[in-house]
């Protein structure tokens, strides 16, 4: 079993929060004027879409290395659909483009294997338990 942990803390004088994992940081906020948001960072939906796409980008590199495929470039676009009240993510449409160094590389197989291995999209698709503890 692998465990990962992140922390988030409010940024004084703003409506935003700073999130970090190890030495990596990002700012989480709401759109300017929405519930005190200042537009300084990503909202939750954007973070979810970035997690889906970012995880896939990493998996494309892992799988390409395992398959012996050199990659020139990767493009991943994620469109997240949110509906209802409370607002829920109901669909993620992921567009993937991989340009290999060798045009004869099996990019279809690469993308399919990476999709099958993608931790975030597989977790979202299958559902995960989210438990809350209060301090």
VOPA-860239 format. One record per residue (C-alpha): residue in three letters; x, z, y. Coordinates in pm, 1 decimal. Layout:
N
ATOM  rest      east        up     north
ATOM   ALA         X         Z         Y
...
This chain:
135
ATOM  rest      east        up     north
ATOM   UNK       0.0       0.0       0.0
ATOM   UNK     122.0     -88.3     348.7
ATOM   UNK       1.5      95.6     657.0
ATOM   UNK      33.5     -11.3    1018.3
ATOM   UNK     -40.6     197.0    1322.0
ATOM   UNK     -94.7     112.0    1687.4
ATOM   UNK    -160.5     336.1    1986.1
ATOM   UNK    -354.2     272.0    2306.5
ATOM   UNK    -353.5     487.2    2620.1
ATOM   UNK    -519.8     438.9    2956.7
ATOM   UNK    -307.8     308.8    3242.3
ATOM   UNK    -349.7     539.8    3540.5
ATOM   UNK    -520.0     389.5    3844.1
ATOM   UNK    -669.5     102.7    3642.9
ATOM   UNK    -949.9      50.2    3396.9
ATOM   UNK    -701.6     -92.7    3148.8
ATOM   UNK    -517.4      48.7    2849.3
ATOM   UNK    -168.3     -15.3    2721.3
ATOM   UNK    -143.7     -76.3    2349.2
ATOM   UNK     174.9     -67.1    2147.2
ATOM   UNK     318.9     -93.3    1801.4
ATOM   UNK     686.5      -9.2    1784.0
ATOM   UNK     856.4    -185.1    2075.3
ATOM   UNK     575.5    -440.0    2130.2
ATOM   UNK     311.9    -388.4    2399.2
ATOM   UNK       2.3    -553.0    2542.3
ATOM   UNK    -264.7    -468.8    2796.4
ATOM   UNK    -632.0    -435.2    2701.7
ATOM   UNK    -898.3    -458.1    2972.6
ATOM   UNK   -1236.8    -594.8    3061.0
ATOM   UNK   -1310.8    -881.1    3296.8
ATOM   UNK   -1278.0    -787.3    3662.5
ATOM   UNK   -1593.1    -612.1    3781.1
ATOM   UNK   -1726.7    -542.1    3429.9
ATOM   UNK   -1752.0    -167.8    3360.8
ATOM   UNK   -1454.3     -94.4    3584.6
ATOM   UNK   -1244.4    -373.2    3436.6
ATOM   UNK    -961.7    -513.0    3642.2
ATOM   UNK    -885.6    -825.7    3437.9
ATOM   UNK    -530.8    -710.3    3364.8
ATOM   UNK    -535.8    -786.2    2993.4
ATOM   UNK    -712.6    -916.2    2687.1
ATOM   UNK   -1059.6    -801.4    2588.0
ATOM   UNK   -1145.1    -707.5    2229.6
ATOM   UNK   -1287.4   -1046.8    2136.5
ATOM   UNK    -977.2   -1222.7    2262.5
ATOM   UNK    -761.1    -980.5    2066.2
ATOM   UNK    -961.5   -1050.0    1750.5
ATOM   UNK    -920.1   -1425.9    1797.3
ATOM   UNK    -548.9   -1380.2    1869.3
ATOM   UNK    -512.4   -1165.5    1556.8
ATOM   UNK    -676.5   -1434.1    1341.7
ATOM   UNK    -466.7   -1712.9    1490.5
ATOM   UNK    -144.1   -1516.4    1517.5
ATOM   UNK    -159.6   -1401.4    1157.7
ATOM   UNK    -216.7   -1759.7    1043.9
ATOM   UNK      81.7   -1880.4    1250.9
ATOM   UNK     304.4   -1627.1    1076.1
ATOM   UNK     164.4   -1718.4     734.2
ATOM   UNK     229.4   -2087.5     800.0
ATOM   UNK     596.3   -2003.2     853.6
ATOM   UNK     613.1   -1780.5     542.9
ATOM   UNK     449.9   -2043.5     322.0
ATOM   UNK     653.3   -2329.5     470.7
ATOM   UNK     972.5   -2142.2     389.1
ATOM   UNK     852.5   -2076.9      32.2
ATOM   UNK     760.3   -2445.5      -8.0
ATOM   UNK    1086.5   -2568.3     146.8
ATOM   UNK     908.9   -2737.4     438.6
ATOM   UNK    1081.3   -2743.1     777.1
ATOM   UNK     831.8   -2712.8    1063.6
ATOM   UNK     879.0   -2882.7    1397.6
ATOM   UNK     572.0   -2726.2    1561.5
ATOM   UNK     249.3   -2538.7    1495.9
ATOM   UNK     -71.6   -2539.9    1697.8
ATOM   UNK    -355.3   -2299.3    1618.8
ATOM   UNK    -675.0   -2276.7    1826.5
ATOM   UNK    -937.0   -2013.0    1749.4
ATOM   UNK   -1292.3   -2027.7    1886.0
ATOM   UNK   -1476.0   -1699.3    1835.5
ATOM   UNK   -1856.7   -1693.6    1850.7
ATOM   UNK   -2015.9   -1365.3    1959.2
ATOM   UNK   -2388.5   -1294.1    1938.2
ATOM   UNK   -2649.3   -1021.1    1949.3
ATOM   UNK   -2677.3    -669.5    2081.4
ATOM   UNK   -2449.4    -501.0    2013.4
ATOM   UNK   -2232.6    -807.7    2051.6
ATOM   UNK   -2076.8    -905.7    1717.8
ATOM   UNK   -1830.9   -1174.7    1618.6
ATOM   UNK   -2033.5   -1404.6    1393.9
ATOM   UNK   -1793.9   -1695.8    1341.1
ATOM   UNK   -1434.0   -1793.1    1395.1
ATOM   UNK   -1350.8   -2162.5    1399.0
ATOM   UNK    -979.6   -2219.6    1344.2
ATOM   UNK    -815.9   -2552.5    1421.6
ATOM   UNK    -466.7   -2597.6    1277.1
ATOM   UNK    -201.7   -2859.0    1344.5
ATOM   UNK     137.0   -2847.1    1175.4
ATOM   UNK     403.2   -3104.8    1251.7
ATOM   UNK     672.2   -3107.0     982.2
ATOM   UNK    1026.9   -3229.9    1029.2
ATOM   UNK     975.0   -3453.6     723.3
ATOM   UNK     649.7   -3654.3     756.3
ATOM   UNK     624.4   -3672.9     373.9
ATOM   UNK     573.3   -3293.0     351.4
ATOM   UNK     245.8   -3175.4     196.3
ATOM   UNK      92.2   -3020.8     507.6
ATOM   UNK    -256.7   -2999.9     355.2
ATOM   UNK    -122.5   -2776.7      75.5
ATOM   UNK      80.5   -2572.8     325.6
ATOM   UNK    -222.6   -2502.9     543.3
ATOM   UNK    -442.6   -2419.7     244.6
ATOM   UNK    -189.6   -2175.0      97.6
ATOM   UNK    -141.4   -2008.8     437.2
ATOM   UNK    -520.1   -1981.2     478.8
ATOM   UNK    -547.2   -1816.1     138.8
ATOM   UNK    -268.9   -1569.1     227.7
ATOM   UNK    -385.4   -1483.1     580.7
ATOM   UNK    -434.6   -1106.1     596.5
ATOM   UNK    -645.8   -1093.0     912.4
ATOM   UNK    -887.5   -1377.9     842.8
ATOM   UNK    -933.0   -1266.0     482.3
ATOM   UNK    -994.3    -906.1     594.2
ATOM   UNK   -1248.1   -1012.1     857.3
ATOM   UNK   -1424.9   -1247.5     615.7
ATOM   UNK   -1454.7    -978.9     348.7
ATOM   UNK   -1528.4    -693.0     587.9
ATOM   UNK   -1326.5    -375.3     624.5
ATOM   UNK   -1427.0     -13.9     661.6
ATOM   UNK   -1382.2     124.2    1012.4
ATOM   UNK   -1388.9     503.3    1025.8
ATOM   UNK   -1385.2     704.5    1347.3
ATOM   UNK   -1230.3    1046.8    1407.9
ATOM   UNK   -1277.3    1235.6    1733.6
ATOM   UNK   -1013.0    1458.9    1887.4
